Amino acid sequence: MANLILFVIVFIIAFIIAYFLGRKRQMGFGWSFFFCIFLTPIIGLIAVLLSRKSNENSAITIGEKIAGWISMILGASLLFIRFKSMISQGLNGDAWSNLYTFLFYIGLIVAGIYLNKSDKYKNFNTKNE
């Protein structure tokens, strides 16, 4: 029951961050909501605040590419290590903890993909004319 209450609180905080801050950024509501859910609201908030505003140039920088590759490699490595340890030791421990750990690692991988291809995503915050 406590895990469900925590999930609802995280969901509400993620929605607030995505609606009030994320939709004004180039990443938009969807990506900011995804990062807040999968990478915790604190990391999602940092990602939203560091992202470009919707009227800025969308060219990807070399720093974003490097951060994207680091995020993908780190997420995939940690996911592999966690999966391998769970197979060797069995499914011991809290199921919610295991699930959230996997979701966090998948979030790192997707964040890396977003950083490497962010200039290819359409900006839905502006009107096409």
N, C-alpha and C positions, 0 to 999 in steps of 0.2 A: 504493500500500500504506500509506503514511504517513497518507493521508486517511482510510482505513478504520479504522486504529487510533485516530486522533483522534476519529472519529465514535463508536466503541465507548466510548471514555473519556467523551465528553460524554454519551452515552446512560446510562452507569452513574451518573455524577454527577447527572444529571437525575432518574433513578429514585430515588436516595437522598434527594435534596432533596424530591421529591414525596411519597415514602412516609413519611419521618420528620417532615417539617415541614408539607407541603401538606395532607395528609389531616386534620390537626388544625385547619386554617383553614377559613373559609367557602368559599373557592374550591375546596377539595377536591383530591384527587389528580390528577384529569384536567386541570384548568386549570393547576395548578402544573407538571405534567409538560409540557404544551404550551408554557408560557412558557419553561421551561428549555431545551427543544429548539429552539424557533424564535427566542428572544431571547437565547441563551447562558445557561449556568447561573448566571453572576454576576447578570445582570439578572433571571433567574427567581427567584433566591434573594432579591433585594431586593424583588421583587413579592410573594413569599410572606410575607416578614417584615413588609411594610407592610399586608398584607391583614388583614381582621378575623378574630378568633377565631370559632369556630363558634357560640358562645353569645351573640355580640353582635348588636345590632339591624342589620338588613340595609338600612335606608333609605339611598338614594344621596345623597351630598352634592354641592353645587354644584362643589366643587373636583374631585371625581371626574368630573363631567360635562365640565368644562373640560379636564382632562387627557385624557379620552377623545377629545374632538374634536380636540385638538392631536395626539394620537397617530395618529388616523385620517387627518387632513390631511397630516401629515408623512410617514407611511408611503405614502399614495397618491401624494403628490408625488414622493418619492424613487423609488418604483417606476416611475412614468411617465418621469422623467428618465433612469433607468438603462435602461429598455426602449428609449427613443428613441435614446440614445447607442449601444446595442448594434445597433440597426437601421442607423443611419447609418454606423457603423464596421465592421460585420460582427461575427462571433463570434470575436473575437480574445481571447486570454488563457486563463486557467485555467478549465476548465469547473466545477470544484468551487467556485471562488471566485464565479463567476457564480450558481451554484445557491444557495449559502449567502446571498449578497446578496439574491436574490429572496425566499428563505424568511424572512430577517430583516425585510424590508419588509412581507411579508404578515403576519408576527407582530405588527408594529406596528399594522397595520390591525385585526387581530382583538383585540389588547389594547385598542384604543380602543372597539371594539364592546362588549367585556366591561365596561369601565368605565362606559359609558353605560347598560347594561342589567343591571348586576350585581344589582340588587334584584329583578329578574324571574326570575332563575335559582333553581331549587329547591336548597336546601341538602341534599345527600345525606349529610352527616355526622351528622345528627340523626335520631332515629326519630320518625315521625309517629304521633301517638296520637289 
